[in-house]
Amino acid sequence: MDGMGTLARLAGEEAPVSHILGFGGYVPERVMTNDDWAALVDTSDEWITARTGIKERRIAADDETTLTMSANAARLALEDAGLGPQDLDEIIVATDTPEVYTPDTASFLQHDLGAREVPAYDLGGSGCAGFVQAVDVARARIAMGAERVLVVGVELISRLINKTDRATAVLFGDAAGAVVMGRSGGRAQVLDVVAGTDGSKAEILTLLTGGSRHPFTMEAARTGAHQDLVMDGRRVFKEAVHRMSAAVEDVVARVGRTVDDISLIVPHQANKRIIDAVGARLGVDDERVYVNVDRYGNTGSASVPLALWEAVRRDRVSDGDLVVLTAFGAGFHWAAAAVQF
Ligand SMILES: CC(C)(COP(=O)(O)OP(=O)(O)OC[C@H]1O[C@@H](n2cnc3c(N)ncnc32)[C@H](O)[C@@H]1OP(=O)(O)O)[C@@H](O)C(=O)NCCC(=O)NCCS
């Protein structure tokens, strides 16, 4: 069908439409500027701004965890939807920086929110594409009968990055975002989602420590034999531009629209230059692309829901608008969603 890896549907069959009932987000209070980083490693505000567009990012306080940030965003999304935790039929958390290794963050969140004993699970390891992939899973679950699904994207990256590696440390920030999805109601409909994976590029962006290949052992901790985040920045950059723009074109075509019909693109906020290149490739002017990477850096799975929440709160979205979410992440994964307000 589209060659993008999304499940083919029978000819003439409509995509199952699901709705977004509420939006939420959370960022920690503590701001870390480029100058703050320059005091720690050999970098500068000029370098970081020119290469990434990032000016500052948020850093979680000592008493914050992936769970507390998820719960803050989730409660706002539930409030926005006019619902309580007891109304949820399912909870999905997209994160690569979970509360603990096992069990998943969703288990803790189910209890913390006071939700019923509903299915709750993490979608982990897909880097920054996780949230849009989770939206796709949620709509499938809604099509199968779930009435209301909470989808969270969250990342507490600052505690896990190698603070001495200037090439990666300065890029990231902590945040959470959430939506409540359902069968009907709300301001927006998810018309369709495309998603795909190219595992041949798994090694260009990978965090090696902790799995079976490089287990986290006491011995490794003692000798400092950790395997850090490995990133081939240039290849990631190229893939990101190609996959995010192709996914946008693909998803709008699937809903019978064109790129000209898009009111706002909400892309994964990894780097302003990547976002600009996606806009240029699609022929979309700056006003139709949402950017907040300057204030938050790359917040992984939280980036798209946080930007979407902010865009809605800042009235960058009006009823009738076609909004397209697009993301890429380690894997190499990509996903895009067409959302009709
Ligand atoms: C990481 C990225 C900003 C680097 O920009 P770039 O233009 O490709 O720069 P390069 O990697 O070629 O590095 C150029 C030089 O800057 C140096 N450098 C790297 N980080 C630096 C920093 N924070 N401050 C100062 N210099 C830095 C490098 O060591 C290199 O020095 P050299 O030429 O002496 O070897 C860019 O490749 C990128 O954004 N890639 C995508 C990354 C991404 O999105 N990752 C997350 C995916 S979810």
The ligand as an ORCA input file, in Angstrom:
! r2SCAN-3c Opt
* xyz 0 1
  C      24.235     16.807     17.180
  C      24.254     17.939     16.161
  C      23.638     19.179     16.758
  C      25.702     18.239     15.802
  O      25.751     19.239     14.794
  P      26.713     19.044     13.560
  O      26.591     20.243     12.745
  O      26.379     17.734     12.905
  O      28.135     19.005     14.238
  P      29.239     17.865     14.217
  O      28.742     16.618     14.843
  O      29.759     17.784     12.821
  O      30.326     18.481     15.183
  C      31.087     19.562     14.778
  C      32.105     19.860     15.850
  O      31.452     20.382     17.013
  C      31.924     19.706     18.170
  N      30.853     19.668     19.173
  C      29.954     18.703     19.422
  N      29.151     19.077     20.433
  C      29.550     20.295     20.808
  C      29.112     21.216     21.788
  N      28.060     20.948     22.601
  N      29.750     22.406     21.889
  C      30.789     22.713     21.111
  N      31.250     21.886     20.162
  C      30.642     20.697     20.011
  C      32.302     18.326     17.674
  O      33.222     17.742     18.564
  C      32.887     18.649     16.324
  O      34.214     19.061     16.511
  P      35.374     18.644     15.450
  O      34.925     19.213     14.147
  O      36.566     19.297     16.033
  O      35.385     17.159     15.492
  C      23.467     17.557     14.875
  O      24.184     16.570     14.169
  C      22.102     17.024     15.206
  O      21.265     17.710     15.744
  N      21.804     15.753     14.843
  C      20.562     15.130     15.210
  C      20.640     14.701     16.645
  C      19.295     14.367     17.240
  O      18.297     14.903     16.878
  N      19.314     13.456     18.214
  C      18.187     13.095     18.964
  C      17.298     12.222     18.166
  S      15.754     11.970     18.942
*
